[in-house]
Amino acid sequence: MTRGIALVRRPGDRLTDGLVTHIARSDVDVARARRQHEAYRAALAEAGWEVREVAPADDCPDAVFVEDTVVVCDDLAVLTRPGAPQRRPEIAGTEKTVREAGLEVVRVEAPGTLDGGDVLQVGTTVYVGLGGRTDEEGVAQLGARLATRGRTVVPVPLRAVLHLKSAVTALPDGTLLALPELFDAAALGQPVRAVDEEAGCHVVPLGDDLVLLAASAPRTAALVAELGFTPVVVDISEYEKLEGCVTCLSVLIPRG
Ligand SMILES: CN(C)C(=N)NCCC[C@H](N)C(=O)O
């Protein structure tokens, strides 16, 4: 029995044209990115997830960052309306896959914008980054949709960072790992544990004590182990060149 479904989308040939907002552009090695994606998928499978692929959207260079296209909460899939207009065609493939997975499907409607990378779910609280990609209308719409599942949305203003989950994510026990200078940390209403590596604030709980994180955060991997969890380390250097992180490359749908 698997833990549930992990949605992923393979990188396309145009990956190197992906958006870059807060860092300098550097060349992406697409062949290496494909190998890293294969290893990422293998890590999810090894951790007990059924890896299910969303159809490629090769005209969209950022389509591999599938997290931004949908927010899954229990049996509900909220299709997003990405803040970057060129990413909106990515939604169709995700919609097909979440429908096939049997989820109820709703969406963020215009003029609201919301990227999945701005949505951090911790228990029944859903923190949503307000910044370059997600606006107040998007937050309000998400709040209304997730209220049907007993969730409370808390807006969190961002500073110079792409997404909320570029700056803070949670360990399985709810401990928030963060770079607090990148956002209004007081808005979370709970303390964070500051990390000293940029990629250290990007973790994905994979079930039980397993925690996925990037090879570029070795000190945080050691911290995660000290705290009693088991780090699962993947090299995603080619995606980091496009402001991607371990969270962005999948959407986990735990078995109901
Ligand atoms: C948590 N993060 C960072 C994400 N969910 N998405 C990253 C998207 C990166 C892409 N180049 C873009 O700019 O859209």
The ligand as a Gaussian input file, in Angstrom:
#p B3LYP/6-31G(d) Opt

LIG

0 1
 C        8.373000      27.155000      -3.757000
 N        8.730000      27.498000      -5.117000
 C        9.940000      28.190000      -5.228000
 C        7.884000      27.127000      -6.164000
 N        6.856000      26.522000      -5.898000
 N        8.083000      27.398000      -7.471000
 C        9.256000      27.801000      -8.130000
 C        8.963000      28.294000      -9.518000
 C       10.185000      28.785000     -10.225000
 C        9.900000      29.316000     -11.594000
 N       11.124000      29.620000     -12.263000
 C        9.040000      30.574000     -11.545000
 O        9.604000      31.654000     -11.444000
 O        7.820000      30.479000     -11.630000

